[in-house]
Every structure is written in C-alpha cells, then in structure tokens.
C-alpha cells in the first residue's frame, strides 16, 4: 500500500484528507514544511506528497522545491484555497505533478493521486525511433534529444494537461505549430478541435472577422453569417501563430476575449461565450515588443502565463544528425527508396552550418539532396555548395565571428544568388518572406 504525506497547517483539513485517503493508502501528516521534511527523512516509503500552498513559515512552493531536491522522483500534488493559474504555473514549473483548489472534490482527489502515483511508477521513457532519436509520449513527431530540447519536452509535458495559456517563442522554422499541436494532443481538450490562425498571412482589415466572425451585412461583401476561429475552436485549442503581427485595434478586442472568454461577431451586439485554450506563437521577443510600445503590455502578460522558448538549430547541433536521418528516410521513401542513408562526413558538414532557417531549412536541403542524388548514402558531394562550403561560414568559424554575422553573410549570399528576389531567397533559406524582410530591415538594407 502506498504511503501519502499530507501537509496542511489546518488540522481539520489534515484530518478530513487523512480519513478520505486512509482506506486506500497509508497516511502520514505534517502541520508545516519543517515537519514535512522531517517526515520525508524518517519515512523513505512515502510515495506522494499532498501539500497546501499557503502555510505559515515556509510556504508550499518552498516545500515543493526542497522536497524535489531531496526526492527528485517524488510525485507532488498541490492544494490551495487561493487557486489561480499563476499559482498552478509556479507549482508546475517547480515540479508539481498536479494542482487542486479547495474545497477539494474527493472523487477528483482520488483520480489525481492515482494518476500521479501511476505516472511515478511508470515514468514515460523516451521512445526510440529508427534513426530519429528520442521522443516523449505525445511528442513523437518532434525529433531531438539534446539538453535544450529535453528541457522543452519536460515543460510541455507539465503544462499541456492544464488550461493555462502558453506562449511559444523561437525563430522561424523551429516547429512552433508542431509543439502547439502536441500541447493540444496532451491536453484534456484532445478530443476537441485544434484551430490554427496564421496572423501574419491574413489581411489586417479582415483579421477581426477571421477571429470573431461576422453577420450578414457587417461590411461590403459580407453576404452571409460567418463563424470565426474563436467560435470554431470551442471545446478545443486556438493556436494564434505570429501573434505580434496583430494590429493594435484588434489587440484590444483580443485582450477582452481572452479575459472574458466571450466576444461579439462583427456587426452584431450578441455576446457569444467560448470555452477554449489559447496557444500563441511569436518569432520575436514579445516582451521586448511590449517594452518598445509595439505590442500591448496587458495583452502580453495575458498571453505569457507559461512561456516556452524553442531553441534555434544552432543551439541543438547534436540533433542535426537525428533530423537529417529522419528527413532522408522520409524523402527517400517518397522518391523510390534510392537513398539508403547519409555518410558521417556529410553529417559533419551539415552540423558545421549555422542554419538560419532552422529545422525548416534543414528539411528543404535534405529533400533537395535526396531528389538530386543517384542513390546509396548521401555524401558531401550531394550537399549544395552554399551549405557545404560557404566562404562566410568558413571565415566566420576561423575568426570566431558571431552566429549572427554568419547568418547575415549566408542570407546576403543567397539573396545575391537569387538576383535580389525576396520570394525565391526566402524559399531557398526555408524562412518566410516576412522574416526575410524583417532581417533586412534590421540590417538597414
């Protein structure tokens, strides 16, 4: 029988929980964090800690950190009468398995404890894919086993089951939509719709209608009622990609919709309620944009409940071989299976390149290599010249130049190769036209 440690400064609550759980578990109780740590020292058989957050002296979050430092694998469920998303986020960032508010529904408590104990008894091991590296349950589509990616995977696994709003930040091509879909699959909304909105691709004048819908006659050309993305995502997840591109006028209405989970269709005064979980994405620092007055600060804080930073490929070079192997397998299968793998020398050359377009650019390059190959293992001769031996990269590596300088040299070289054609250059780099324009503007070119 598993042993549960109950920590609460209110004796009636401790006694109630002890009685409720005593039929199925051995129970140890403690009135504060100090006694709880003593109990953990004296009872190595304790299988789970159930702790209040607000307590005199050291609070539950402090206890959580101390307990996880002593027992990293100890499942912890947090309780508080002052439940809020912020407390839940803080607790889960510090390693809590779950979070419940008082008054506790005992049936829910039983389910959450059983789940936490089950997860601890059978921790999700990485899933090994042929040539694709380690994956995590629910995240198998995303390749990577570098420390930077393991950190992101761990946070996704903790945050996805909650309803907290998540902000994904990272350069273009790092897989933000893949992560958004994984968060949806791992959430309690997995059976509901996943609705994606690419904010940068929509006409700013029509964005409000796309998000909130409109009624017939709302504007010229609105000849029928239209359901918006907020309404279509009811019961599921709404993914707002490139949210920094939303105009200021729409940001005001988006803030109100996020705060109240209600909105009106364009041209209507009828308020519609929606039950959605928001995942937003941005390829720039939304905090910096807010500080510069280019994005509403109150909207930024509403979106930034849980922030996940997706690392560029240059910060996870150990994943390049895994990704290249996956893409070789994918594109070889589509093209008759002529290519059997990739040589160590070719892999090393790919690992030496800065990849300004990140995973998307790597994928495009490997596809080109596979299509133009004569078969067998891909070698260095199959790598495009500008990837295999760009002069800027070679001189940059020798002189210790920054990644940004190498990236700039690469982008300008490709732009020159494409005769200044932004669309072709962006496609070759594996980045969007908008991102390429922004880079050039930053360099005042």
C-alpha positions as CSV (number, residue, x, y, z in Angstrom):
1,X,0.0,0.0,0.0
2,X,1.4,3.4,-1.0
3,X,2.1,6.0,1.7
4,X,0.9,9.6,1.3
5,X,2.3,12.6,3.2
6,X,-0.4,15.2,3.8
7,X,0.9,18.7,4.7
8,X,-1.6,21.4,5.8
9,X,-1.5,23.9,8.7
10,X,-5.2,23.4,9.4
11,X,-5.9,20.3,11.5
12,X,-9.5,19.9,10.3
13,X,-8.3,19.7,6.7
14,X,-5.5,17.3,7.6
15,X,-7.9,15.0,9.4
16,X,-10.5,15.2,6.6
17,X,-8.0,14.3,4.0
18,X,-6.5,11.5,6.2
19,X,-9.9,9.9,6.7
20,X,-10.7,10.2,3.0
21,X,-7.5,8.6,1.8
22,X,-6.9,6.3,4.7
23,X,-9.0,3.5,3.2
24,X,-6.7,3.1,0.2
25,X,-3.3,4.5,1.4
26,X,-1.1,4.6,4.5
27,X,-1.2,8.3,5.6
28,X,1.4,10.5,7.3
29,X,0.5,14.1,8.2
30,X,2.5,17.2,8.9
31,X,1.4,20.7,10.0
32,X,4.2,22.7,8.3
33,X,7.1,22.5,5.9
34,X,9.7,21.7,8.6
35,X,7.7,18.7,9.9
36,X,7.1,17.6,6.3
37,X,10.8,17.5,5.5
38,X,11.4,15.6,8.8
39,X,8.7,13.1,7.8
40,X,10.4,12.6,4.4
41,X,13.7,11.9,6.2
42,X,12.1,9.4,8.5
43,X,9.8,7.7,6.1
44,X,11.6,6.7,2.8
45,X,8.4,4.7,1.9
46,X,6.4,7.9,1.3
47,X,5.2,7.7,-2.3
48,X,3.5,11.0,-2.7
49,X,3.2,14.4,-1.0
50,X,-0.1,16.3,-0.9
51,X,0.6,19.8,0.3
52,X,-1.2,23.1,0.9
53,X,0.4,26.2,-0.8
54,X,-0.4,28.9,1.8
55,X,1.1,28.0,5.1
56,X,2.8,29.9,7.9
57,X,6.6,29.9,7.7
58,X,7.9,28.2,4.6
59,X,5.0,28.0,2.0
60,X,4.1,25.1,-0.1
61,X,6.2,26.2,-3.1
62,X,9.3,26.4,-0.9
63,X,8.5,23.0,0.5
64,X,7.9,21.6,-3.0
65,X,11.4,22.8,-4.1
66,X,13.0,21.3,-1.0
67,X,11.2,18.0,-1.3
68,X,12.0,17.6,-5.0
69,X,15.7,18.4,-4.3
70,X,15.7,15.6,-1.7
71,X,13.5,13.2,-3.6
72,X,13.5,14.2,-7.4
73,X,11.1,11.4,-8.3
74,X,8.5,12.1,-5.5
75,X,5.1,12.9,-7.0
76,X,3.6,16.1,-5.5
77,X,0.0,17.4,-5.7
78,X,-0.6,21.0,-4.5
79,X,-3.7,22.3,-2.8
80,X,-4.8,25.8,-2.1
81,X,-8.0,27.8,-1.3
82,X,-6.5,30.6,-3.3
83,X,-6.4,28.8,-6.6
84,X,-5.2,30.7,-9.6
85,X,-3.5,30.0,-12.9
86,X,-0.4,31.8,-11.7
87,X,0.0,29.6,-8.6
88,X,-0.6,26.5,-10.7
89,X,2.0,27.6,-13.2
90,X,4.6,28.3,-10.5
91,X,3.9,25.0,-8.8
92,X,4.2,23.0,-12.0
93,X,7.3,24.9,-13.1
94,X,8.9,23.8,-9.9
95,X,8.0,20.1,-10.4
96,X,4.4,19.6,-9.1
97,X,2.5,16.8,-10.8
98,X,-0.9,18.4,-10.3
99,X,-2.8,21.2,-8.7
100,X,-6.2,21.3,-7.0
101,X,-8.2,24.0,-5.3
102,X,-10.1,23.9,-2.1
103,X,-12.8,22.8,-1.2
104,X,-11.5,19.5,-2.7
105,X,-13.8,17.2,-4.5
106,X,-12.7,13.8,-3.1
107,X,-13.5,11.9,-6.2
108,X,-11.2,14.3,-8.2
109,X,-8.6,13.9,-5.5
110,X,-8.6,10.2,-5.7
111,X,-8.2,10.3,-9.5
112,X,-5.4,12.9,-9.4
113,X,-3.5,10.9,-6.8
114,X,-3.9,7.7,-8.6
115,X,-2.7,9.3,-11.8
116,X,0.3,10.9,-10.1
117,X,1.3,7.6,-8.5
118,X,0.8,5.8,-11.8
119,X,3.0,8.3,-13.7
120,X,5.7,7.9,-11.0
121,X,5.5,4.1,-11.0
122,X,5.9,4.1,-14.8
123,X,7.7,7.2,-15.9
124,X,7.4,7.8,-19.6
125,X,10.6,6.6,-21.1
126,X,12.0,8.1,-24.3
127,X,10.6,6.3,-27.3
128,X,13.4,5.3,-29.7
129,X,12.7,5.7,-33.4
130,X,14.9,4.3,-36.1
131,X,17.4,7.0,-36.8
132,X,15.1,9.6,-35.3
133,X,16.5,9.9,-31.8
134,X,14.5,10.0,-28.6
135,X,10.9,11.2,-28.4
136,X,8.5,11.6,-25.5
137,X,4.9,10.2,-25.3
138,X,2.7,12.6,-27.2
139,X,5.8,14.4,-28.7
140,X,7.0,11.6,-31.0
141,X,6.7,13.8,-34.1
142,X,9.3,16.2,-32.7
143,X,12.8,14.9,-33.1
144,X,15.5,15.8,-30.6
145,X,17.4,14.5,-27.6
146,X,19.7,17.5,-26.9
147,X,19.6,19.0,-23.4
148,X,17.8,22.1,-24.9
149,X,15.0,20.0,-26.4
150,X,14.7,17.8,-23.3
151,X,14.0,20.9,-21.2
152,X,11.2,22.0,-23.6
153,X,9.7,18.5,-23.7
154,X,9.6,18.3,-20.0
155,X,7.9,21.7,-19.7
156,X,5.4,20.7,-22.4
157,X,4.5,17.5,-20.6
158,X,3.9,19.5,-17.4
159,X,2.0,22.4,-18.9
160,X,-0.2,20.7,-21.5
161,X,-2.7,19.0,-19.1
162,X,-3.5,22.4,-17.6
163,X,-5.7,25.0,-19.2
164,X,-3.0,27.7,-18.9
165,X,-2.3,29.9,-21.9
166,X,1.0,29.1,-23.5
167,X,3.3,31.4,-25.4
168,X,5.8,29.7,-27.8
169,X,8.7,31.9,-28.7
170,X,11.5,31.0,-31.1
171,X,13.0,31.8,-34.5
172,X,11.1,30.9,-37.7
173,X,11.5,27.2,-38.6
174,X,11.8,25.8,-35.0
175,X,8.5,24.0,-35.1
176,X,6.1,26.2,-33.1
177,X,3.0,24.7,-34.8
178,X,4.2,21.1,-34.2
179,X,4.6,22.0,-30.5
180,X,1.2,23.6,-30.4
181,X,-0.4,20.5,-31.9
182,X,1.4,18.3,-29.4
183,X,0.2,20.5,-26.5
184,X,-3.3,20.0,-27.8
185,X,-2.9,16.2,-28.0
186,X,-1.6,16.1,-24.5
187,X,-4.4,18.2,-23.0
188,X,-7.8,17.3,-21.7
189,X,-9.1,19.0,-24.9
190,X,-7.5,16.5,-27.2
191,X,-11.0,15.3,-28.5
192,X,-11.9,18.9,-29.3
193,X,-10.9,21.0,-32.4
194,X,-7.5,22.4,-33.0
195,X,-7.8,25.6,-34.9
196,X,-4.8,27.4,-36.2
197,X,-4.7,31.1,-37.3
198,X,-1.6,32.4,-39.1
199,X,-2.0,36.0,-38.1
200,X,0.8,37.3,-40.4
201,X,-0.9,35.8,-43.5
202,X,-4.3,37.5,-43.0
203,X,-5.3,40.9,-44.3
204,X,-5.2,43.1,-41.2
205,X,-8.6,44.5,-42.3
206,X,-10.1,41.1,-42.3
207,X,-8.4,39.6,-39.2
208,X,-11.1,40.7,-36.8
209,X,-13.7,38.9,-38.9
210,X,-11.5,35.8,-39.2
211,X,-11.1,35.7,-35.4
212,X,-14.6,36.6,-34.2
213,X,-16.8,36.0,-37.3
214,X,-19.3,38.4,-38.7
215,X,-23.0,38.6,-39.5
216,X,-24.6,39.3,-42.9
217,X,-24.2,42.9,-43.9
218,X,-21.4,43.7,-41.4
219,X,-19.4,45.2,-44.2
220,X,-19.4,45.3,-48.0
221,X,-19.1,41.7,-49.3
222,X,-20.4,40.1,-46.1
223,X,-23.3,38.4,-47.8
224,X,-23.8,35.7,-45.2
225,X,-23.1,35.0,-41.5
226,X,-19.6,33.6,-40.8
227,X,-18.3,31.7,-37.8
228,X,-14.9,33.0,-36.5
229,X,-12.0,31.0,-35.3
230,X,-12.8,31.7,-31.6
231,X,-16.2,30.1,-32.1
232,X,-14.9,27.2,-34.2
233,X,-12.3,26.3,-31.5
234,X,-15.0,25.9,-28.8
235,X,-14.1,23.0,-26.6
236,X,-10.6,22.8,-28.0
237,X,-7.4,24.8,-28.7
238,X,-6.9,28.0,-30.6
239,X,-3.4,28.5,-32.0
240,X,-2.5,32.1,-32.8
241,X,0.7,32.0,-34.9
242,X,2.8,35.1,-35.3
243,X,0.6,37.0,-32.9
244,X,3.0,40.0,-32.9
245,X,1.5,40.8,-36.4
246,X,-2.0,41.5,-35.0
247,X,-2.8,45.3,-35.4
248,X,-3.3,47.4,-32.3
249,X,-7.1,47.8,-32.9
250,X,-7.6,44.0,-32.9
251,X,-5.3,43.5,-29.9
252,X,-7.8,45.4,-27.8
253,X,-10.6,43.1,-28.8
254,X,-8.4,40.0,-28.4
255,X,-7.5,41.1,-24.9
256,X,-11.1,41.4,-23.9
257,X,-11.9,38.0,-25.5
258,X,-9.1,36.3,-23.6
259,X,-10.1,37.9,-20.3
260,X,-13.8,37.1,-20.5
261,X,-13.8,34.2,-23.0
262,X,-16.6,36.0,-24.8
263,X,-16.9,38.2,-27.9
264,X,-19.3,39.6,-30.5
265,X,-19.3,38.8,-34.2
266,X,-18.5,41.8,-36.3
267,X,-21.8,43.7,-36.9
268,X,-23.6,42.0,-34.0
269,X,-24.3,43.0,-30.4
270,X,-25.0,39.5,-29.3
271,X,-22.3,38.2,-26.9
272,X,-21.0,34.7,-27.6
273,X,-19.2,32.7,-24.9
274,X,-16.5,30.2,-25.8
275,X,-14.5,27.5,-23.9
276,X,-11.0,27.5,-25.5
277,X,-7.4,27.1,-24.6
278,X,-5.0,29.6,-26.2
279,X,-1.6,28.8,-27.5
280,X,0.2,31.7,-29.1
281,X,3.5,31.9,-31.0
282,X,5.9,34.6,-31.9
283,X,9.3,34.5,-33.7
284,X,10.5,37.6,-31.8
285,X,10.6,38.6,-28.2
286,X,7.0,39.6,-27.3
287,X,8.3,41.1,-24.1
288,X,10.7,43.4,-25.9
289,X,8.0,44.4,-28.4
290,X,5.7,45.3,-25.4
291,X,8.5,47.3,-23.8
292,X,9.0,49.2,-27.0
293,X,5.3,50.0,-27.3
294,X,4.9,47.8,-30.4
295,X,2.6,45.4,-28.6
296,X,0.0,45.9,-25.8
297,X,1.7,45.2,-22.5
298,X,-1.5,44.0,-20.8
299,X,-2.1,41.5,-23.7
300,X,1.5,40.3,-23.4
301,X,1.0,39.5,-19.7
302,X,-2.3,37.8,-20.5
303,X,-0.6,35.6,-23.1
304,X,2.6,34.9,-21.2
305,X,1.3,32.6,-18.5
306,X,3.6,29.9,-19.5
307,X,6.4,30.8,-21.9
308,X,8.3,28.1,-23.8
309,X,11.4,29.2,-25.7
310,X,12.1,26.9,-28.7
311,X,15.9,26.8,-29.3
312,X,17.3,27.5,-32.8
313,X,19.0,24.6,-34.5
314,X,22.4,26.3,-33.8
315,X,21.8,25.7,-30.1
316,X,21.0,22.0,-30.6
317,X,23.6,20.8,-33.0
318,X,23.6,17.3,-31.6
319,X,20.1,16.9,-33.0
320,X,21.1,17.7,-36.6
321,X,22.2,14.1,-37.3
322,X,18.9,12.8,-36.0
323,X,16.9,15.3,-38.0
324,X,18.9,14.7,-41.2
325,X,18.4,10.9,-40.8
326,X,14.6,11.4,-40.3
327,X,14.4,13.6,-43.4
328,X,16.5,11.2,-45.5
329,X,14.2,8.4,-44.6
330,X,11.1,10.5,-45.3
331,X,12.1,11.8,-48.7
332,X,13.8,8.6,-49.9
333,X,10.5,6.8,-49.3
334,X,8.7,9.3,-51.4
335,X,11.3,9.0,-54.2
336,X,11.6,5.3,-54.8
337,X,13.9,4.5,-51.9
338,X,17.1,5.0,-53.8
339,X,18.9,6.8,-50.9
340,X,19.9,4.5,-48.1
341,X,21.4,6.9,-45.5
342,X,23.8,9.8,-45.0
343,X,27.6,9.5,-44.6
344,X,29.4,10.7,-41.4
345,X,31.3,13.2,-43.5
346,X,28.1,14.7,-44.9
347,X,26.6,14.8,-41.4
348,X,29.6,16.6,-40.1
349,X,29.3,19.2,-42.8
350,X,25.6,19.7,-42.0
351,X,26.5,20.1,-38.3
352,X,29.0,22.8,-39.1
353,X,26.5,25.0,-40.9
354,X,24.6,27.8,-38.9
355,X,21.1,27.0,-40.3
356,X,19.5,30.5,-40.1
357,X,16.2,28.9,-41.3
358,X,16.5,26.2,-38.6
359,X,14.7,22.8,-39.0
360,X,12.7,24.0,-41.9
361,X,15.8,24.9,-43.9
362,X,17.5,21.6,-43.0
363,X,14.4,19.8,-44.2
364,X,14.4,21.6,-47.5
365,X,18.1,21.0,-48.1
366,X,17.9,17.3,-47.3
367,X,14.9,17.0,-49.7
368,X,17.0,18.6,-52.5
369,X,19.9,16.3,-51.7
370,X,17.7,13.2,-51.9
371,X,15.9,14.2,-55.1
372,X,19.2,15.0,-56.9
373,X,21.1,12.0,-55.6
374,X,22.0,9.0,-57.7
375,X,21.3,6.6,-54.8
376,X,23.2,5.0,-51.9
377,X,24.4,7.0,-48.9
378,X,24.3,10.8,-49.3
379,X,27.9,12.2,-49.3
380,X,29.4,15.7,-49.1
381,X,29.2,16.0,-52.9
382,X,25.4,15.8,-52.5
383,X,25.3,18.9,-50.2
384,X,24.5,22.2,-52.0
385,X,27.7,24.3,-52.5
386,X,26.4,27.2,-50.4
387,X,25.7,24.8,-47.5
388,X,28.9,22.7,-47.8
389,X,31.4,25.4,-48.0
390,X,30.1,28.9,-47.7
391,X,33.0,31.3,-47.5
392,X,31.4,33.4,-44.9
393,X,30.9,30.4,-42.7
394,X,34.5,29.2,-43.1
395,X,36.0,32.6,-42.3
396,X,33.5,33.1,-39.5
397,X,34.3,29.9,-37.8
398,X,38.1,30.6,-38.1
399,X,37.8,34.1,-36.8
400,X,35.3,33.3,-34.1
401,X,32.6,35.5,-35.7
402,X,29.2,35.5,-34.1
403,X,26.4,33.3,-35.4
404,X,24.5,36.5,-36.3
405,X,27.4,37.5,-38.6
406,X,27.5,34.1,-40.3
407,X,23.7,34.2,-40.6
408,X,23.8,37.6,-42.3
409,X,26.5,36.5,-44.7
410,X,24.5,33.4,-45.6
411,X,21.3,35.4,-46.2
412,X,23.0,38.0,-48.3
413,X,24.8,35.3,-50.4
414,X,21.5,33.6,-51.1
415,X,19.8,36.8,-51.9
416,X,22.5,37.7,-54.3
417,X,22.3,34.2,-55.9
418,X,18.6,34.8,-56.4
419,X,19.1,38.1,-58.0
420,X,17.5,40.0,-55.2
421,X,14.2,38.1,-55.5
422,X,12.9,38.1,-51.9
423,X,10.4,35.3,-52.5
424,X,12.9,32.9,-54.1
425,X,15.6,33.7,-51.5
426,X,13.1,33.1,-48.6
427,X,12.1,29.8,-50.1
428,X,15.7,28.7,-50.5
429,X,16.5,29.7,-46.9
430,X,13.4,27.9,-45.6
431,X,12.1,31.1,-43.9
432,X,9.1,33.3,-44.6
433,X,9.2,36.4,-46.8
434,X,8.1,38.5,-43.8
435,X,11.0,37.1,-41.7
436,X,13.5,37.9,-44.5
437,X,12.1,41.4,-44.9
438,X,12.5,41.9,-41.1
439,X,16.1,40.7,-41.2
440,X,17.0,43.1,-44.0
441,X,15.2,46.0,-42.2
442,X,17.2,45.2,-39.0
443,X,20.4,45.4,-41.1
444,X,19.0,48.6,-42.8
445,X,19.2,47.1,-46.2
